[in-house]
């Protein structure tokens, strides 16, 4: 009688071609490019929000300055006999 033996068979992986490396590189570059675009868009959105916030604050401060200026003018007119 013959005995059955387990044996391991090793298969060499196919060789990687230049086209495979090129395709991988292009894929990685595509991902990096897309990430940079998203980061740039996020930065632009944040700058726009900051700019809008600053403009609102400027309007509020301008209104406060005008109110104080009018109050000073009124108080000066009260001092004059």
mmCIF file of the N, C-alpha and C atoms, coordinates in Angstrom:
data_MODEL
# 
_entry.id   MODEL 
# 
loop_
_atom_site.group_PDB 
_atom_site.id 
_atom_site.type_symbol 
_atom_site.label_atom_id 
_atom_site.label_alt_id 
_atom_site.label_comp_id 
_atom_site.label_asym_id 
_atom_site.label_entity_id 
_atom_site.label_seq_id 
_atom_site.pdbx_PDB_ins_code 
_atom_site.Cartn_x 
_atom_site.Cartn_y 
_atom_site.Cartn_z 
_atom_site.occupancy 
_atom_site.B_iso_or_equiv 
_atom_site.pdbx_formal_charge 
_atom_site.auth_seq_id 
_atom_site.auth_comp_id 
_atom_site.auth_asym_id 
_atom_site.auth_atom_id 
_atom_site.pdbx_PDB_model_num 
ATOM 1   N N  . UNK A 1 1  ? 0.809   -1.185  0.000   1.00 0.00 ? 1  UNK A N  1 
ATOM 2   C CA . UNK A 1 1  ? 0.000   0.000   0.000   1.00 0.00 ? 1  UNK A CA 1 
ATOM 3   C C  . UNK A 1 1  ? 0.854   1.251   0.000   1.00 0.00 ? 1  UNK A C  1 
ATOM 4   N N  . UNK A 1 2  ? 0.351   2.190   -0.758  1.00 0.00 ? 2  UNK A N  1 
ATOM 5   C CA . UNK A 1 2  ? 1.080   3.456   -0.829  1.00 0.00 ? 2  UNK A CA 1 
ATOM 6   C C  . UNK A 1 2  ? 0.538   4.413   0.220   1.00 0.00 ? 2  UNK A C  1 
ATOM 7   N N  . UNK A 1 3  ? 1.423   5.122   0.863   1.00 0.00 ? 3  UNK A N  1 
ATOM 8   C CA . UNK A 1 3  ? 1.017   6.125   1.839   1.00 0.00 ? 3  UNK A CA 1 
ATOM 9   C C  . UNK A 1 3  ? 0.853   7.470   1.146   1.00 0.00 ? 3  UNK A C  1 
ATOM 10  N N  . UNK A 1 4  ? -0.160  8.181   1.577   1.00 0.00 ? 4  UNK A N  1 
ATOM 11  C CA . UNK A 1 4  ? -0.363  9.532   1.025   1.00 0.00 ? 4  UNK A CA 1 
ATOM 12  C C  . UNK A 1 4  ? 0.409   10.515  1.883   1.00 0.00 ? 4  UNK A C  1 
ATOM 13  N N  . UNK A 1 5  ? 1.177   11.354  1.254   1.00 0.00 ? 5  UNK A N  1 
ATOM 14  C CA . UNK A 1 5  ? 1.958   12.360  1.973   1.00 0.00 ? 5  UNK A CA 1 
ATOM 15  C C  . UNK A 1 5  ? 1.486   13.753  1.540   1.00 0.00 ? 5  UNK A C  1 
ATOM 16  N N  . UNK A 1 6  ? 1.398   14.622  2.538   1.00 0.00 ? 6  UNK A N  1 
ATOM 17  C CA . UNK A 1 6  ? 1.100   16.017  2.214   1.00 0.00 ? 6  UNK A CA 1 
ATOM 18  C C  . UNK A 1 6  ? 2.376   16.662  1.701   1.00 0.00 ? 6  UNK A C  1 
ATOM 19  N N  . UNK A 1 7  ? 2.225   17.410  0.681   1.00 0.00 ? 7  UNK A N  1 
ATOM 20  C CA . UNK A 1 7  ? 3.396   18.135  0.179   1.00 0.00 ? 7  UNK A CA 1 
ATOM 21  C C  . UNK A 1 7  ? 2.989   19.558  -0.160  1.00 0.00 ? 7  UNK A C  1 
ATOM 22  N N  . UNK A 1 8  ? 3.928   20.454  -0.018  1.00 0.00 ? 8  UNK A N  1 
ATOM 23  C CA . UNK A 1 8  ? 3.704   21.868  -0.333  1.00 0.00 ? 8  UNK A CA 1 
ATOM 24  C C  . UNK A 1 8  ? 4.254   22.161  -1.711  1.00 0.00 ? 8  UNK A C  1 
ATOM 25  N N  . UNK A 1 9  ? 3.452   22.869  -2.465  1.00 0.00 ? 9  UNK A N  1 
ATOM 26  C CA . UNK A 1 9  ? 3.900   23.282  -3.790  1.00 0.00 ? 9  UNK A CA 1 
ATOM 27  C C  . UNK A 1 9  ? 4.021   24.795  -3.770  1.00 0.00 ? 9  UNK A C  1 
ATOM 28  N N  . UNK A 1 10 ? 5.166   25.283  -4.102  1.00 0.00 ? 10 UNK A N  1 
ATOM 29  C CA . UNK A 1 10 ? 5.409   26.711  -4.155  1.00 0.00 ? 10 UNK A CA 1 
ATOM 30  C C  . UNK A 1 10 ? 5.378   27.165  -5.597  1.00 0.00 ? 10 UNK A C  1 
ATOM 31  N N  . UNK A 1 11 ? 4.619   28.221  -5.834  1.00 0.00 ? 11 UNK A N  1 
ATOM 32  C CA . UNK A 1 11 ? 4.510   28.768  -7.184  1.00 0.00 ? 11 UNK A CA 1 
ATOM 33  C C  . UNK A 1 11 ? 5.150   30.143  -7.172  1.00 0.00 ? 11 UNK A C  1 
ATOM 34  N N  . UNK A 1 12 ? 6.008   30.365  -8.084  1.00 0.00 ? 12 UNK A N  1 
ATOM 35  C CA . UNK A 1 12 ? 6.666   31.669  -8.179  1.00 0.00 ? 12 UNK A CA 1 
ATOM 36  C C  . UNK A 1 12 ? 5.651   32.684  -8.703  1.00 0.00 ? 12 UNK A C  1 
ATOM 37  N N  . UNK A 1 13 ? 5.595   33.840  -8.067  1.00 0.00 ? 13 UNK A N  1 
ATOM 38  C CA . UNK A 1 13 ? 4.662   34.866  -8.566  1.00 0.00 ? 13 UNK A CA 1 
ATOM 39  C C  . UNK A 1 13 ? 5.126   35.353  -9.932  1.00 0.00 ? 13 UNK A C  1 
ATOM 40  N N  . UNK A 1 14 ? 4.177   35.800  -10.719 1.00 0.00 ? 14 UNK A N  1 
ATOM 41  C CA . UNK A 1 14 ? 4.581   36.312  -12.038 1.00 0.00 ? 14 UNK A CA 1 
ATOM 42  C C  . UNK A 1 14 ? 5.436   37.557  -11.860 1.00 0.00 ? 14 UNK A C  1 
ATOM 43  N N  . UNK A 1 15 ? 6.287   37.785  -12.763 1.00 0.00 ? 15 UNK A N  1 
ATOM 44  C CA . UNK A 1 15 ? 7.162   38.956  -12.648 1.00 0.00 ? 15 UNK A CA 1 
ATOM 45  C C  . UNK A 1 15 ? 6.352   40.230  -12.882 1.00 0.00 ? 15 UNK A C  1 
ATOM 46  N N  . UNK A 1 16 ? 6.729   41.262  -12.165 1.00 0.00 ? 16 UNK A N  1 
ATOM 47  C CA . UNK A 1 16 ? 6.044   42.551  -12.280 1.00 0.00 ? 16 UNK A CA 1 
ATOM 48  C C  . UNK A 1 16 ? 6.634   43.282  -13.475 1.00 0.00 ? 16 UNK A C  1 
ATOM 49  N N  . UNK A 1 17 ? 5.740   43.753  -14.322 1.00 0.00 ? 17 UNK A N  1 
ATOM 50  C CA . UNK A 1 17 ? 6.199   44.422  -15.540 1.00 0.00 ? 17 UNK A CA 1 
ATOM 51  C C  . UNK A 1 17 ? 6.289   45.923  -15.309 1.00 0.00 ? 17 UNK A C  1 
ATOM 52  N N  . UNK A 1 18 ? 6.936   46.588  -16.235 1.00 0.00 ? 18 UNK A N  1 
ATOM 53  C CA . UNK A 1 18 ? 7.022   48.058  -16.182 1.00 0.00 ? 18 UNK A CA 1 
ATOM 54  C C  . UNK A 1 18 ? 5.641   48.683  -16.277 1.00 0.00 ? 18 UNK A C  1 
ATOM 55  N N  . UNK A 1 19 ? 4.755   48.067  -17.045 1.00 0.00 ? 19 UNK A N  1 
ATOM 56  C CA . UNK A 1 19 ? 3.386   48.585  -17.160 1.00 0.00 ? 19 UNK A CA 1 
ATOM 57  C C  . UNK A 1 19 ? 2.660   48.515  -15.817 1.00 0.00 ? 19 UNK A C  1 
ATOM 58  N N  . UNK A 1 20 ? 2.905   47.432  -15.051 1.00 0.00 ? 20 UNK A N  1 
ATOM 59  C CA . UNK A 1 20 ? 2.296   47.319  -13.728 1.00 0.00 ? 20 UNK A CA 1 
ATOM 60  C C  . UNK A 1 20 ? 2.783   48.431  -12.807 1.00 0.00 ? 20 UNK A C  1 
ATOM 61  N N  . UNK A 1 21 ? 4.066   48.687  -12.833 1.00 0.00 ? 21 UNK A N  1 
ATOM 62  C CA . UNK A 1 21 ? 4.647   49.741  -11.995 1.00 0.00 ? 21 UNK A CA 1 
ATOM 63  C C  . UNK A 1 21 ? 4.124   51.103  -12.420 1.00 0.00 ? 21 UNK A C  1 
ATOM 64  N N  . UNK A 1 22 ? 4.022   51.318  -13.719 1.00 0.00 ? 22 UNK A N  1 
ATOM 65  C CA . UNK A 1 22 ? 3.508   52.593  -14.233 1.00 0.00 ? 22 UNK A CA 1 
ATOM 66  C C  . UNK A 1 22 ? 2.059   52.793  -13.804 1.00 0.00 ? 22 UNK A C  1 
ATOM 67  N N  . UNK A 1 23 ? 1.253   51.739  -13.926 1.00 0.00 ? 23 UNK A N  1 
ATOM 68  C CA . UNK A 1 23 ? -0.158  51.844  -13.533 1.00 0.00 ? 23 UNK A CA 1 
ATOM 69  C C  . UNK A 1 23 ? -0.279  52.124  -12.040 1.00 0.00 ? 23 UNK A C  1 
ATOM 70  N N  . UNK A 1 24 ? 0.514   51.474  -11.227 1.00 0.00 ? 24 UNK A N  1 
ATOM 71  C CA . UNK A 1 24 ? 0.504   51.702  -9.780  1.00 0.00 ? 24 UNK A CA 1 
ATOM 72  C C  . UNK A 1 24 ? 0.911   53.135  -9.451  1.00 0.00 ? 24 UNK A C  1 
ATOM 73  N N  . UNK A 1 25 ? 1.954   53.612  -10.108 1.00 0.00 ? 25 UNK A N  1 
ATOM 74  C CA . UNK A 1 25 ? 2.435   54.977  -9.880  1.00 0.00 ? 25 UNK A CA 1 
ATOM 75  C C  . UNK A 1 25 ? 1.369   55.998  -10.273 1.00 0.00 ? 25 UNK A C  1 
ATOM 76  N N  . UNK A 1 26 ? 0.732   55.776  -11.424 1.00 0.00 ? 26 UNK A N  1 
ATOM 77  C CA . UNK A 1 26 ? -0.318  56.702  -11.863 1.00 0.00 ? 26 UNK A CA 1 
ATOM 78  C C  . UNK A 1 26 ? -1.494  56.692  -10.896 1.00 0.00 ? 26 UNK A C  1 
ATOM 79  N N  . UNK A 1 27 ? -1.818  55.513  -10.364 1.00 0.00 ? 27 UNK A N  1 
ATOM 80  C CA . UNK A 1 27 ? -2.907  55.430  -9.388  1.00 0.00 ? 27 UNK A CA 1 
ATOM 81  C C  . UNK A 1 27 ? -2.577  56.197  -8.122  1.00 0.00 ? 27 UNK A C  1 
ATOM 82  N N  . UNK A 1 28 ? -1.365  56.028  -7.639  1.00 0.00 ? 28 UNK A N  1 
ATOM 83  C CA . UNK A 1 28 ? -0.941  56.754  -6.434  1.00 0.00 ? 28 UNK A CA 1 
ATOM 84  C C  . UNK A 1 28 ? -0.936  58.252  -6.696  1.00 0.00 ? 28 UNK A C  1 
ATOM 85  N N  . UNK A 1 29 ? -0.442  58.660  -7.844  1.00 0.00 ? 29 UNK A N  1 
ATOM 86  C CA . UNK A 1 29 ? -0.415  60.091  -8.176  1.00 0.00 ? 29 UNK A CA 1 
ATOM 87  C C  . UNK A 1 29 ? -1.830  60.649  -8.268  1.00 0.00 ? 29 UNK A C  1 
ATOM 88  N N  . UNK A 1 30 ? -2.765  59.852  -8.789  1.00 0.00 ? 30 UNK A N  1 
ATOM 89  C CA . UNK A 1 30 ? -4.157  60.290  -8.868  1.00 0.00 ? 30 UNK A CA 1 
ATOM 90  C C  . UNK A 1 30 ? -4.746  60.519  -7.486  1.00 0.00 ? 30 UNK A C  1 
ATOM 91  N N  . UNK A 1 31 ? -4.457  59.617  -6.559  1.00 0.00 ? 31 UNK A N  1 
ATOM 92  C CA . UNK A 1 31 ? -4.960  59.754  -5.190  1.00 0.00 ? 31 UNK A CA 1 
ATOM 93  C C  . UNK A 1 31 ? -4.356  60.985  -4.523  1.00 0.00 ? 31 UNK A C  1 
ATOM 94  N N  . UNK A 1 32 ? -3.056  61.195  -4.690  1.00 0.00 ? 32 UNK A N  1 
ATOM 95  C CA . UNK A 1 32 ? -2.385  62.356  -4.096  1.00 0.00 ? 32 UNK A CA 1 
ATOM 96  C C  . UNK A 1 32 ? -2.950  63.650  -4.681  1.00 0.00 ? 32 UNK A C  1 
ATOM 97  N N  . UNK A 1 33 ? -3.155  63.660  -5.991  1.00 0.00 ? 33 UNK A N  1 
ATOM 98  C CA . UNK A 1 33 ? -3.695  64.858  -6.655  1.00 0.00 ? 33 UNK A CA 1 
ATOM 99  C C  . UNK A 1 33 ? -5.098  65.162  -6.121  1.00 0.00 ? 33 UNK A C  1 
ATOM 100 N N  . UNK A 1 34 ? -5.917  64.138  -5.991  1.00 0.00 ? 34 UNK A N  1 
ATOM 101 C CA . UNK A 1 34 ? -7.278  64.332  -5.491  1.00 0.00 ? 34 UNK A CA 1 
ATOM 102 C C  . UNK A 1 34 ? -7.258  64.849  -4.053  1.00 0.00 ? 34 UNK A C  1 
ATOM 103 N N  . UNK A 1 35 ? -6.380  64.317  -3.229  1.00 0.00 ? 35 UNK A N  1 
ATOM 104 C CA . UNK A 1 35 ? -6.274  64.783  -1.836  1.00 0.00 ? 35 UNK A CA 1 
ATOM 105 C C  . UNK A 1 35 ? -5.855  66.240  -1.788  1.00 0.00 ? 35 UNK A C  1 
ATOM 106 N N  . UNK A 1 36 ? -4.888  66.619  -2.615  1.00 0.00 ? 36 UNK A N  1 
ATOM 107 C CA . UNK A 1 36 ? -4.455  68.017  -2.649  1.00 0.00 ? 36 UNK A CA 1 
ATOM 108 C C  . UNK A 1 36 ? -5.598  68.935  -3.080  1.00 0.00 ? 36 UNK A C  1 
ATOM 109 N N  . UNK A 1 37 ? -6.396  68.487  -4.067  1.00 0.00 ? 37 UNK A N  1 
ATOM 110 C CA . UNK A 1 37 ? -7.538  69.294  -4.515  1.00 0.00 ? 37 UNK A CA 1 
ATOM 111 C C  . UNK A 1 37 ? -8.548  69.474  -3.379  1.00 0.00 ? 37 UNK A C  1 
ATOM 112 N N  . UNK A 1 38 ? -8.826  68.385  -2.660  1.00 0.00 ? 38 UNK A N  1 
ATOM 113 C CA . UNK A 1 38 ? -9.776  68.482  -1.541  1.00 0.00 ? 38 UNK A CA 1 
ATOM 114 C C  . UNK A 1 38 ? -9.246  69.395  -0.441  1.00 0.00 ? 38 UNK A C  1 
ATOM 115 N N  . UNK A 1 39 ? -7.961  69.275  -0.133  1.00 0.00 ? 39 UNK A N  1 
ATOM 116 C CA . UNK A 1 39 ? -7.364  70.135  0.893   1.00 0.00 ? 39 UNK A CA 1 
ATOM 117 C C  . UNK A 1 39 ? -7.422  71.599  0.479   1.00 0.00 ? 39 UNK A C  1 
ATOM 118 N N  . UNK A 1 40 ? -7.147  71.858  -0.794  1.00 0.00 ? 40 UNK A N  1 
ATOM 119 C CA . UNK A 1 40 ? -7.183  73.239  -1.299  1.00 0.00 ? 40 UNK A CA 1 
ATOM 120 C C  . UNK A 1 40 ? -8.595  73.805  -1.231  1.00 0.00 ? 40 UNK A C  1 
ATOM 121 N N  . UNK A 1 41 ? -9.579  72.999  -1.632  1.00 0.00 ? 41 UNK A N  1 
ATOM 122 C CA . UNK A 1 41 ? -10.973 73.462  -1.567  1.00 0.00 ? 41 UNK A CA 1 
ATOM 123 C C  . UNK A 1 41 ? -11.386 73.740  -0.127  1.00 0.00 ? 41 UNK A C  1 
ATOM 124 N N  . UNK A 1 42 ? -10.984 72.865  0.799   1.00 0.00 ? 42 UNK A N  1 
ATOM 125 C CA . UNK A 1 42 ? -11.322 73.073  2.210   1.00 0.00 ? 42 UNK A CA 1 
ATOM 126 C C  . UNK A 1 42 ? -10.679 74.349  2.731   1.00 0.00 ? 42 UNK A C  1 
ATOM 127 N N  . UNK A 1 43 ? -9.444  74.596  2.320   1.00 0.00 ? 43 UNK A N  1 
ATOM 128 C CA . UNK A 1 43 ? -8.751  75.812  2.770   1.00 0.00 ? 43 UNK A CA 1 
ATOM 129 C C  . UNK A 1 43 ? -9.439  77.054  2.224   1.00 0.00 ? 43 UNK A C  1 
ATOM 130 N N  . UNK A 1 44 ? -9.871  77.005  0.958   1.00 0.00 ? 44 UNK A N  1 
ATOM 131 C CA . UNK A 1 44 ? -10.567 78.148  0.362   1.00 0.00 ? 44 UNK A CA 1 
ATOM 132 C C  . UNK A 1 44 ? -11.885 78.395  1.087   1.00 0.00 ? 44 UNK A C  1 
ATOM 133 N N  . UNK A 1 45 ? -12.624 77.318  1.399   1.00 0.00 ? 45 UNK A N  1 
ATOM 134 C CA . UNK A 1 45 ? -13.885 77.480  2.127   1.00 0.00 ? 45 UNK A CA 1 
ATOM 135 C C  . UNK A 1 45 ? -13.647 78.094  3.505   1.00 0.00 ? 45 UNK A C  1 
ATOM 136 N N  . UNK A 1 46 ? -12.608 77.639  4.184   1.00 0.00 ? 46 UNK A N  1 
ATOM 137 C CA . UNK A 1 46 ? -12.296 78.187  5.507   1.00 0.00 ? 46 UNK A CA 1 
ATOM 138 C C  . UNK A 1 46 ? -11.915 79.655  5.408   1.00 0.00 ? 46 UNK A C  1 
ATOM 139 N N  . UNK A 1 47 ? -11.152 80.016  4.377   1.00 0.00 ? 47 UNK A N  1 
ATOM 140 C CA . UNK A 1 47 ? -10.776 81.422  4.196   1.00 0.00 ? 47 UNK A CA 1 
ATOM 141 C C  . UNK A 1 47 ? -12.000 82.277  3.919   1.00 0.00 ? 47 UNK A C  1 
ATOM 142 N N  . UNK A 1 48 ? -12.936 81.758  3.109   1.00 0.00 ? 48 UNK A N  1 
ATOM 143 C CA . UNK A 1 48 ? -14.158 82.510  2.822   1.00 0.00 ? 48 UNK A CA 1 
ATOM 144 C C  . UNK A 1 48 ? -14.986 82.716  4.083   1.00 0.00 ? 48 UNK A C  1 
ATOM 145 N N  . UNK A 1 49 ? -15.092 81.672  4.903   1.00 0.00 ? 49 UNK A N  1 
ATOM 146 C CA . UNK A 1 49 ? -15.855 81.805  6.150   1.00 0.00 ? 49 UNK A CA 1 
ATOM 147 C C  . UNK A 1 49 ? -15.192 82.815  7.079   1.00 0.00 ? 49 UNK A C  1 
ATOM 148 N N  . UNK A 1 50 ? -13.868 82.771  7.167   1.00 0.00 ? 50 UNK A N  1 
ATOM 149 C CA . UNK A 1 50 ? -13.145 83.711  8.008   1.00 0.00 ? 50 UNK A CA 1 
ATOM 150 C C  . UNK A 1 50 ? -13.331 85.133  7.492   1.00 0.00 ? 50 UNK A C  1 
ATOM 151 N N  . UNK A 1 51 ? -13.281 85.300  6.181   1.00 0.00 ? 51 UNK A N  1 
ATOM 152 C CA . UNK A 1 51 ? -13.459 86.622  5.569   1.00 0.00 ? 51 UNK A CA 1 
ATOM 153 C C  . UNK A 1 51 ? -14.854 87.161  5.863   1.00 0.00 ? 51 UNK A C  1 
ATOM 154 N N  . UNK A 1 52 ? -15.879 86.318  5.729   1.00 0.00 ? 52 UNK A N  1 
ATOM 155 C CA . UNK A 1 52 ? -17.242 86.752  6.019   1.00 0.00 ? 52 UNK A CA 1 
ATOM 156 C C  . UNK A 1 52 ? -17.386 87.140  7.490   1.00 0.00 ? 52 UNK A C  1 
ATOM 157 N N  . UNK A 1 53 ? -16.775 86.356  8.353   1.00 0.00 ? 53 UNK A N  1 
ATOM 158 C CA . UNK A 1 53 ? -16.831 86.650  9.792   1.00 0.00 ? 53 UNK A CA 1 
ATOM 159 C C  . UNK A 1 53 ? -16.176 88.000  10.091  1.00 0.00 ? 53 UNK A C  1 
ATOM 160 N N  . UNK A 1 54 ? -15.027 88.242  9.464   1.00 0.00 ? 54 UNK A N  1 
ATOM 161 C CA . UNK A 1 54 ? -14.335 89.520  9.663   1.00 0.00 ? 54 UNK A CA 1 
ATOM 162 C C  . UNK A 1 54 ? -15.148 90.690  9.131   1.00 0.00 ? 54 UNK A C  1 
ATOM 163 N N  . UNK A 1 55 ? -15.804 90.517  7.986   1.00 0.00 ? 55 UNK A N  1 
ATOM 164 C CA . UNK A 1 55 ? -16.633 91.596  7.439   1.00 0.00 ? 55 UNK A CA 1 
ATOM 165 C C  . UNK A 1 55 ? -17.810 91.916  8.358   1.00 0.00 ? 55 UNK A C  1 
ATOM 166 N N  . UNK A 1 56 ? -18.441 90.894  8.924   1.00 0.00 ? 56 UNK A N  1 
ATOM 167 C CA . UNK A 1 56 ? -19.540 91.130  9.869   1.00 0.00 ? 56 UNK A CA 1 
ATOM 168 C C  . UNK A 1 56 ? -19.038 91.886  11.093  1.00 0.00 ? 56 UNK A C  1 
ATOM 169 N N  . UNK A 1 57 ? -17.878 91.471  11.596  1.00 0.00 ? 57 UNK A N  1 
ATOM 170 C CA . UNK A 1 57 ? -17.313 92.137  12.770  1.00 0.00 ? 57 UNK A CA 1 
ATOM 171 C C  . UNK A 1 57 ? -16.956 93.589  12.446  1.00 0.00 ? 57 UNK A C  1 
ATOM 172 N N  . UNK A 1 58 ? -16.415 93.822  11.253  1.00 0.00 ? 58 UNK A N  1 
ATOM 173 C CA . UNK A 1 58 ? -16.079 95.186  10.833  1.00 0.00 ? 58 UNK A CA 1 
ATOM 174 C C  . UNK A 1 58 ? -17.315 96.061  10.765  1.00 0.00 ? 58 UNK A C  1 
ATOM 175 N N  . UNK A 1 59 ? -18.404 95.523  10.212  1.00 0.00 ? 59 UNK A N  1 
ATOM 176 C CA . UNK A 1 59 ? -19.652 96.295  10.142  1.00 0.00 ? 59 UNK A CA 1 
ATOM 177 C C  . UNK A 1 59 ? -20.159 96.628  11.541  1.00 0.00 ? 59 UNK A C  1 
ATOM 178 N N  . UNK A 1 60 ? -20.071 95.653  12.444  1.00 0.00 ? 60 UNK A N  1 
ATOM 179 C CA . UNK A 1 60 ? -20.537 95.890  13.807  1.00 0.00 ? 60 UNK A CA 1 
ATOM 180 C C  . UNK A 1 60 ? -19.686 96.961  14.485  1.00 0.00 ? 60 UNK A C  1 
ATOM 181 N N  . UNK A 1 61 ? -18.374 96.877  14.315  1.00 0.00 ? 61 UNK A N  1 
ATOM 182 C CA . UNK A 1 61 ? -17.491 97.872  14.938  1.00 0.00 ? 61 UNK A CA 1 
ATOM 183 C C  . UNK A 1 61 ? -17.686 99.254  14.321  1.00 0.00 ? 61 UNK A C  1 
ATOM 184 N N  . UNK A 1 62 ? -17.923 99.296  13.021  1.00 0.00 ? 62 UNK A N  1 
ATOM 185 C CA . UNK A 1 62 ? -18.166 100.581 12.349  1.00 0.00 ? 62 UNK A CA 1 
ATOM 186 C C  . UNK A 1 62 ? -19.452 101.212 12.888  1.00 0.00 ? 62 UNK A C  1 
ATOM 187 N N  . UNK A 1 63 ? -20.487 100.390 13.045  1.00 0.00 ? 63 UNK A N  1 
ATOM 188 C CA . UNK A 1 63 ? -21.751 100.911 13.598  1.00 0.00 ? 63 UNK A CA 1 
ATOM 189 C C  . UNK A 1 63 ? -21.546 101.411 15.023  1.00 0.00 ? 63 UNK A C  1 
ATOM 190 N N  . UNK A 1 64 ? -20.762 100.684 15.815  1.00 0.00 ? 64 UNK A N  1 
ATOM 191 C CA . UNK A 1 64 ? -20.488 101.115 17.187  1.00 0.00 ? 64 UNK A CA 1 
ATOM 192 C C  . UNK A 1 64 ? -19.716 102.427 17.208  1.00 0.00 ? 64 UNK A C  1 
ATOM 193 N N  . UNK A 1 65 ? -18.733 102.565 16.317  1.00 0.00 ? 65 UNK A N  1 
ATOM 194 C CA . UNK A 1 65 ? -17.961 103.820 16.228  1.00 0.00 ? 65 UNK A CA 1 
ATOM 195 C C  . UNK A 1 65 ? -18.864 104.986 15.841  1.00 0.00 ? 65 UNK A C  1 
ATOM 196 N N  . UNK A 1 66 ? -19.761 104.767 14.889  1.00 0.00 ? 66 UNK A N  1 
ATOM 197 C CA . UNK A 1 66 ? -20.686 105.830 14.476  1.00 0.00 ? 66 UNK A CA 1 
ATOM 198 C C  . UNK A 1 66 ? -21.619 106.227 15.623  1.00 0.00 ? 66 UNK A C  1 
ATOM 199 N N  . UNK A 1 67 ? -22.083 105.232 16.368  1.00 0.00 ? 67 UNK A N  1 
ATOM 200 C CA . UNK A 1 67 ? -22.945 105.519 17.515  1.00 0.00 ? 67 UNK A CA 1 
ATOM 201 C C  . UNK A 1 67 ? -22.199 106.347 18.557  1.00 0.00 ? 67 UNK A C  1 
ATOM 202 N N  . UNK A 1 68 ? -20.954 105.966 18.844  1.00 0.00 ? 68 UNK A N  1 
ATOM 203 C CA . UNK A 1 68 ? -20.162 106.708 19.832  1.00 0.00 ? 68 UNK A CA 1 
ATOM 204 C C  . UNK A 1 68 ? -19.853 108.120 19.339  1.00 0.00 ? 68 UNK A C  1 
ATOM 205 N N  . UNK A 1 69 ? -19.564 108.240 18.050  1.00 0.00 ? 69 UNK A N  1 
ATOM 206 C CA . UNK A 1 69 ? -19.299 109.566 17.489  1.00 0.00 ? 69 UNK A CA 1 
ATOM 207 C C  . UNK A 1 69 ? -20.531 110.457 17.629  1.00 0.00 ? 69 UNK A C  1 
ATOM 208 N N  . UNK A 1 70 ? -21.703 109.917 17.340  1.00 0.00 ? 70 UNK A N  1 
ATOM 209 C CA . UNK A 1 70 ? -22.936 110.694 17.486  1.00 0.00 ? 70 UNK A CA 1 
ATOM 210 C C  . UNK A 1 70 ? -23.195 111.057 18.945  1.00 0.00 ? 70 UNK A C  1 
ATOM 211 N N  . UNK A 1 71 ? -22.876 110.141 19.819  1.00 0.00 ? 71 UNK A N  1 
ATOM 212 C CA . UNK A 1 71 ? -23.063 110.427 21.249  1.00 0.00 ? 71 UNK A CA 1 
ATOM 213 C C  . UNK A 1 71 ? -22.121 111.539 21.698  1.00 0.00 ? 71 UNK A C  1 
ATOM 214 N N  . UNK A 1 72 ? -20.873 111.525 21.221  1.00 0.00 ? 72 UNK A N  1 
ATOM 215 C CA . UNK A 1 72 ? -19.912 112.585 21.556  1.00 0.00 ? 72 UNK A CA 1 
ATOM 216 C C  . UNK A 1 72 ? -20.402 113.926 21.035  1.00 0.00 ? 72 UNK A C  1 
ATOM 217 N N  . UNK A 1 73 ? -20.891 113.939 19.803  1.00 0.00 ? 73 UNK A N  1 
ATOM 218 C CA . UNK A 1 73 ? -21.415 115.191 19.233  1.00 0.00 ? 73 UNK A CA 1 
ATOM 219 C C  . UNK A 1 73 ? -22.587 115.700 20.067  1.00 0.00 ? 73 UNK A C  1 
ATOM 220 N N  . UNK A 1 74 ? -23.471 114.799 20.467  1.00 0.00 ? 74 UNK A N  1 
ATOM 221 C CA . UNK A 1 74 ? -24.616 115.196 21.294  1.00 0.00 ? 74 UNK A CA 1 
ATOM 222 C C  . UNK A 1 74 ? -24.156 115.763 22.631  1.00 0.00 ? 74 UNK A C  1 
ATOM 223 N N  . UNK A 1 75 ? -23.190 115.081 23.277  1.00 0.00 ? 75 UNK A N  1 
ATOM 224 C CA . UNK A 1 75 ? -22.726 115.545 24.584  1.00 0.00 ? 75 UNK A CA 1 
ATOM 225 C C  . UNK A 1 75 ? -22.008 116.891 24.457  1.00 0.00 ? 75 UNK A C  1 
ATOM 226 N N  . UNK A 1 76 ? -21.263 117.083 23.377  1.00 0.00 ? 76 UNK A N  1 
ATOM 227 C CA . UNK A 1 76 ? -20.612 118.394 23.173  1.00 0.00 ? 76 UNK A CA 1 
ATOM 228 C C  . UNK A 1 76 ? -21.661 119.489 23.013  1.00 0.00 ? 76 UNK A C  1 
ATOM 229 N N  . UNK A 1 77 ? -22.722 119.181 22.323  1.00 0.00 ? 77 UNK A N  1 
ATOM 230 C CA . UNK A 1 77 ? -23.779 120.203 22.134  1.00 0.00 ? 77 UNK A CA 1 
ATOM 231 C C  . UNK A 1 77 ? -24.470 120.525 23.459  1.00 0.00 ? 77 UNK A C  1 
ATOM 232 N N  . UNK A 1 78 ? -24.498 119.572 24.373  1.00 0.00 ? 78 UNK A N  1 
ATOM 233 C CA . UNK A 1 78 ? -25.102 119.814 25.686  1.00 0.00 ? 78 UNK A CA 1 
ATOM 234 C C  . UNK A 1 78 ? -24.219 120.690 26.557  1.00 0.00 ? 78 UNK A C  1 
ATOM 235 N N  . UNK A 1 79 ? -22.894 120.670 26.322  1.00 0.00 ? 79 UNK A N  1 
ATOM 236 C CA . UNK A 1 79 ? -21.973 121.478 27.117  1.00 0.00 ? 79 UNK A CA 1 
ATOM 237 C C  . UNK A 1 79 ? -22.034 122.954 26.749  1.00 0.00 ? 79 UNK A C  1 
ATOM 238 N N  . UNK A 1 80 ? -22.316 123.258 25.516  1.00 0.00 ? 80 UNK A N  1 
ATOM 239 C CA . UNK A 1 80 ? -22.344 124.654 25.060  1.00 0.00 ? 80 UNK A CA 1 
ATOM 240 C C  . UNK A 1 80 ? -23.579 125.361 25.602  1.00 0.00 ? 80 UNK A C  1 
ATOM 241 N N  . UNK A 1 81 ? -23.353 126.581 26.164  1.00 0.00 ? 81 UNK A N  1 
ATOM 242 C CA . UNK A 1 81 ? -24.500 127.351 26.733  1.00 0.00 ? 81 UNK A CA 1 
ATOM 243 C C  . UNK A 1 81 ? -25.385 127.953 25.678  1.00 0.00 ? 81 UNK A C  1 
# 
